[in-house]
Amino acid sequence: MFGNGLIKGLRITWKEFRSKKFTVQYPEEQHPKPERFHGRFVFDADKCIACNLCANACPNNVIELKSEKVEKKKFLTKYVMNIEYCLFCGMCVEACNKDAINFSLEHDMSQYNYDAIPLILVEREAPKPEPKPEEATPEASGEKAKPKVKGKGKQKEETPAASADKSASDEVAAGKAPEKEGQ
């Protein structure tokens, strides 16, 4: 009983002793990172449409997103991630339908100051809407304004039968039954 466990343990030890070593001198050398490594966030503000899907998908509410409306479009003004609460789960990256946020291979995100921990990816002012060019008015060009005529040409006179048909169709449209004479 005592000898069997010792033999199995020594067998594993000798097997590991003869295997190839993979120790690296860490700061100078690093292991290759896999393709889908969850490292530092990379954000492309030009692709972002400020839809807020990434902030809604985050389980820890790490993402703070602010936007302003400029000419019927949302414009991203602030995108901050509180990395100290981030799980690096990738839910925000999966939720983004424009591929505006991705992971990089950088993993060393240590900070000396607590105030430097939030990752400020975007902080900018919204652009001012461009003034629309005013349409050229006749007064501005020095011409006299022509009076507008509502009706062009001759107007048809309504006959009594046409006006009765018109009033009946108006009643039907209003949901009332048309009244017929002689009933």
N, C-alpha and C positions, 0 to 999 in steps of 0.2 A: 504494500500500500504506500509506504513512504518512498520507496525506490522508484515506483512507476511515475509518480508526479515529478520527481526530480529529473528523470530521464527525458520526459516530454518537455519540460522547461528548458533543459540544456540543448535539446534538439532545435527548439525555436531560436534560442540565443545564437547557436553556431550558424544557423541558416541566415539570420539577419546580419551576422558578423561578416559573412562572405558575400552578401548582396552589394550592389552598387550604391554608393553614398550619393545623396542628393542635398547635402547641406550647402547653403550658399552664404556668402558674406553679405548680409541683408542690405545695409544702406547702399552699398556700391552695386550689388547684383540683386535682381529680383526675379522671382518665378514669372514665367509668361502667364498673362491673365486670359481667362476664357473670353470668348466672343461676347457673351451676354453678361459681363461683369457689371455689378451695380456699384459704380463709383460716384464721383462728383457729378452734379447735374450740369448739363449744358442746355442753354435756352436760346432760341432764335426768336427774337421779338418781332421780326418782320413776318414770320409765319403765323404768329399768335393772333387769333380773332377775338380774344377776351370772352370766350364762351363760358368760362368758369367750370368746365367739366373736370379738369384736373383737381381743382380745389374741392369739388363735391366728392370725388372719388377717394380722396385722402382719408384714411381711417383716423388719423391723429390731428386733423385740421392744421397741418403744417404750413400750408400755402395761403398767403395773403395776396389777393389779387384785386386791384382797383382799376376801373376804367371810366372813361368819359365818352359821351356821345358827341361826335363831330360829324356834321353833315350826314345824318342818318346811319352812321357806322360807329361801332364801338372802337375806341382807341385805348390801348393799354398804357396806363400811366405808372403803375407800380406792381412789381411782382417780387415778393419776398418769401423765402422759405426759412422757417425756424428749424435748422438742421439738428438742434439738440433733441428734438422730439421725433425726428424722422426714423422710420423703420427700414428705409430703402427697399420697400416691398415692390415698387414699380407700378403700383396701381395708377399713379398720375401719368406715367409714360404710356401705359396702355390706353388710358381714357382719352388722351389727346388725339383728335382725329386729323390734325394738321401736321403732326410730327414736329411740334415746336419745342418739346422738351424731351431730352434723351440723357442717357448715362454716358460718362466718359470713363476712361481707364484709370484716371487719377483717383487715388484712394487716400492720400495723406491730407486730411482736412483739419488737422489739429490747430488750435488757436491758443494764444497766451492770454488774451483778454476775453472776458465773458461778453462784452459788447460787440465783439467781432464775429460771434457765432452765427447770427442770422445771415443767410446768404442772400444778398440783394442782387437780383438778376437784372431788374429793370427799375429805374426811377427817373422819370422824365415828365416834362410838361406836355399837355395836349396841344397840338398845333391849333392856331387860330383859324377859324373857317375863312376861306377866301371870299371877299365881297363879290356878290354877283354883279356883272356889268349891267348898268341901267339901260333899259331899252330907250332908243332914240325917240323922243317925243317931238311932235311938230313944233311946240313952243320953243324947245331948246334949239332947234335948227333954224328958227326964224320964220317958219311958214305959219300961215293961219290955219287953225284947226277947222276941219270940215265938220259940220253937224252930221251926226249919225242918224240915218233913217232906219226906223224899225222894220217897216214893211217895204218890200220891193215890188214894183209893178202894181197891177190892179188887184184889189182884194175882192174875193167872191162874196156875194151876199148870200146869207143863209136863208133857205126856204123854211117854212113852218114844219114841213115833214122831216127835214134834215135835223132841225133842232129837237124835235120829239125823239128821233132815233138816238140822238146824242145824249139826251137826258135819260133815256131808258138804259143805255149802255153804262152811264155813270152810276145809276142805281144798282145795276147788277154787280158792278165792280165794288160798290160799297157794301154789298151783301144783302140788299133789300130786293124783294120781289117787285118787278115793275107793275105799276098799276095800269090796268086796262080799262078803257072807257066802256060803259054799257054793261057792266056786270053787277 
